[in-house]
């Protein structure tokens, strides 16, 4: 699970299998405790949604905050990670 805002969203594309796919960039900010010390966490991560979950994300405005469920995988070129969104829980 990742609580984040939608920082960027591309146009819908289609996979070779004909499934809709949506590329996004998610931005996360929080404060966590690490070894008893407060630490600010800020990150942006590339994300992709494939299939039915894309419909709700298309209608969600940029800057909207939600909780995203999914998994991390290597990007297509093998450089970096991509968060694959499997479900979205908007507040």
Order of alpha helices (4+ residues) and beta strands (2+ residues): beta-beta-beta-beta-alpha-beta-beta
